[in-house]
Amino acid sequence: MIERTLYREAMARLGAAVNVITTDGPGGRRGFTASAVCSVTDDPPTLLVCLNRTSDSNAALKMNNVLCVNTLAAGQRALSPMFAGMTAHEYDERFAAASWTKLATGAPVLTGAVVSFDCHIVQVMEMGTHSVFFCEVDAVQSGEVHEGLIYFGRDYHEIRAGSRRE
């Protein structure tokens, strides 16, 4: 098995979309920044989200049993460190920094996101330090924005839909 630090350095080279994952319900309104999100299957439409077990959002997700994956547009970059807990903002302040709506599950949906996947949690697996949430998608909302945000090499990078390098 490789060392943890070697693994973390290698994973920093794996670019990923920047997402704010939100939930609301009996466990409270919470949100966190995540790049560990991926598609599982399209029948039924299912994705997964990984979250550290020590996060205060972990218990809320398990109690609420719903979440929304909000993929940040380039202009929403400031929300990432805020929801990652890298600022002094409490949850009410984090949510006040943007506009939110709701779709099927009641989880907060970020206005202006590149895309939002509104989901209910169908299974949770504990793996090492993290919980892996398997989520069926109940609703999707695509934004009008064409500039996304990825995290690669421990930094943010803006990307534009339809732009290609030859």
FENZIFEN-V894275 format. One record per residue. N is the residue number from 1. RES is the residue in one small letter. SS is DSSP state (~ for helix, > for strand, _ for the rest). PHI is phi in whole degrees, 0 to 359 (NA if undefined). D_LAST is the distance of its C-alpha to the last C-alpha in Angstrom with 1 decimal. Layout:
[[N | RES | SS | PHI | D_LAST] [N | RES | SS | PHI | D_LAST]]
This chain:
[[1 | m | _ | NA | 38.2] [2 | i | _ | 278 | 36.0] [3 | e | _ | 289 | 37.0] [4 | r | ~ | 303 | 36.2] [5 | t | ~ | 294 | 34.6] [6 | l | ~ | 296 | 32.2] [7 | y | ~ | 298 | 31.2] [8 | r | ~ | 297 | 30.7] [9 | e | ~ | 296 | 28.5] [10 | a | ~ | 295 | 26.3] [11 | m | ~ | 293 | 26.1] [12 | a | _ | 295 | 25.0] [13 | r | _ | 268 | 21.7] [14 | l | _ | 258 | 21.3] [15 | g | _ | 295 | 19.7] [16 | a | > | 209 | 21.6] [17 | a | > | 298 | 22.3] [18 | v | _ | 263 | 25.4] [19 | n | > | 235 | 28.3] [20 | v | > | 252 | 31.8] [21 | i | > | 265 | 34.1] [22 | t | > | 235 | 37.3] [23 | t | > | 209 | 40.7] [24 | d | _ | 204 | 44.0] [25 | g | _ | 152 | 47.4] [26 | p | _ | 301 | 50.5] [27 | g | _ | 276 | 48.7] [28 | g | _ | 100 | 47.6] [29 | r | _ | 271 | 44.5] [30 | r | > | 221 | 41.9] [31 | g | > | 198 | 38.2] [32 | f | > | 208 | 35.9] [33 | t | > | 271 | 32.3] [34 | a | > | 213 | 30.5] [35 | s | _ | 250 | 27.1] [36 | a | _ | 276 | 28.9] [37 | v | > | 224 | 28.4] [38 | c | > | 204 | 26.9] [39 | s | > | 287 | 27.5] [40 | v | > | 253 | 30.3] [41 | t | > | 202 | 30.8] [42 | d | > | 258 | 30.6] [43 | d | _ | 218 | 34.2] [44 | p | _ | 281 | 35.7] [45 | p | > | 304 | 32.8] [46 | t | > | 221 | 33.1] [47 | l | > | 229 | 31.3] [48 | l | > | 234 | 32.5] [49 | v | > | 227 | 33.0] [50 | c | > | 254 | 34.2] [51 | l | > | 216 | 36.7] [52 | n | > | 301 | 38.8] [53 | r | _ | 297 | 42.4] [54 | t | _ | 278 | 43.8] [55 | s | _ | 294 | 42.0] [56 | d | ~ | 290 | 44.4] [57 | s | ~ | 283 | 42.1] [58 | n | ~ | 299 | 42.6] [59 | a | ~ | 296 | 46.1] [60 | a | ~ | 296 | 45.3] [61 | l | ~ | 299 | 42.6] [62 | k | ~ | 294 | 45.1] [63 | m | ~ | 283 | 47.8] [64 | n | ~ | 283 | 45.9] [65 | n | _ | 64 | 44.1] [66 | v | > | 220 | 41.3] [67 | l | > | 203 | 38.1] [68 | c | > | 231 | 35.1] [69 | v | > | 269 | 31.6] [70 | n | > | 252 | 30.2] [71 | t | > | 277 | 26.5] [72 | l | _ | 289 | 26.3] [73 | a | > | 280 | 24.4] [74 | a | ~ | 305 | 23.1] [75 | g | ~ | 287 | 26.3] [76 | q | ~ | 255 | 28.5] [77 | r | ~ | 308 | 27.6] [78 | a | ~ | 299 | 31.3] [79 | l | ~ | 289 | 32.5] [80 | s | ~ | 300 | 30.8] [81 | p | ~ | 295 | 33.2] [82 | m | ~ | 297 | 36.0] [83 | f | ~ | 282 | 35.9] [84 | a | _ | 278 | 35.2] [85 | g | _ | 79 | 38.6] [86 | m | _ | 269 | 37.4] [87 | t | _ | 234 | 39.4] [88 | a | _ | 274 | 43.1] [89 | h | _ | 291 | 42.5] [90 | e | _ | 279 | 44.6] [91 | y | ~ | 303 | 43.4] [92 | d | ~ | 300 | 45.0] [93 | e | ~ | 291 | 43.2] [94 | r | ~ | 299 | 39.8] [95 | f | ~ | 291 | 40.2] [96 | a | ~ | 290 | 41.6] [97 | a | _ | 281 | 38.4] [98 | a | _ | 213 | 36.6] [99 | s | _ | 257 | 37.6] [100 | w | > | 230 | 38.2] [101 | t | > | 230 | 39.2] [102 | k | > | 223 | 40.1] [103 | l | _ | 242 | 39.2] [104 | a | _ | 285 | 41.0] [105 | t | _ | 268 | 41.9] [106 | g | _ | 94 | 42.9] [107 | a | _ | 290 | 40.3] [108 | p | > | 297 | 38.9] [109 | v | > | 249 | 35.7] [110 | l | > | 285 | 33.7] [111 | t | _ | 293 | 33.4] [112 | g | _ | 87 | 29.9] [113 | a | _ | 295 | 28.2] [114 | v | _ | 301 | 24.8] [115 | v | > | 202 | 26.8] [116 | s | > | 231 | 30.2] [117 | f | > | 249 | 31.6] [118 | d | > | 268 | 35.4] [119 | c | > | 225 | 37.0] [120 | h | > | 247 | 40.2] [121 | i | > | 278 | 40.5] [122 | v | > | 254 | 41.6] [123 | q | > | 199 | 41.7] [124 | v | > | 232 | 41.6] [125 | m | > | 243 | 41.3] [126 | e | > | 265 | 42.2] [127 | m | > | 223 | 40.1] [128 | g | _ | 59 | 40.9] [129 | t | _ | 275 | 40.7] [130 | h | > | 238 | 38.9] [131 | s | > | 258 | 39.7] [132 | v | > | 251 | 37.1] [133 | f | > | 261 | 37.6] [134 | f | > | 265 | 36.7] [135 | c | > | 229 | 36.5] [136 | e | > | 274 | 36.6] [137 | v | > | 275 | 34.9] [138 | d | > | 266 | 37.4] [139 | a | > | 203 | 35.3] [140 | v | > | 230 | 31.8] [141 | q | > | 231 | 31.1] [142 | s | > | 262 | 27.6] [143 | g | _ | 274 | 27.2] [144 | e | _ | 272 | 25.9] [145 | v | _ | 284 | 23.7] [146 | h | _ | 240 | 19.9] [147 | e | > | 247 | 19.4] [148 | g | > | 257 | 20.1] [149 | l | > | 225 | 21.2] [150 | i | > | 238 | 20.4] [151 | y | > | 246 | 22.5] [152 | f | > | 212 | 20.9] [153 | g | _ | 62 | 22.6] [154 | r | _ | 62 | 25.7] [155 | d | > | 209 | 24.1] [156 | y | > | 273 | 22.8] [157 | h | > | 221 | 19.2] [158 | e | > | 273 | 18.4] [159 | i | > | 231 | 15.6] [160 | r | > | 237 | 15.0] [161 | a | _ | 296 | 14.9] [162 | g | _ | 84 | 12.3] [163 | s | _ | 272 | 9.9] [164 | r | _ | 228 | 6.4] [165 | r | _ | 256 | 3.8] [166 | e | _ | 262 | 0.0]]
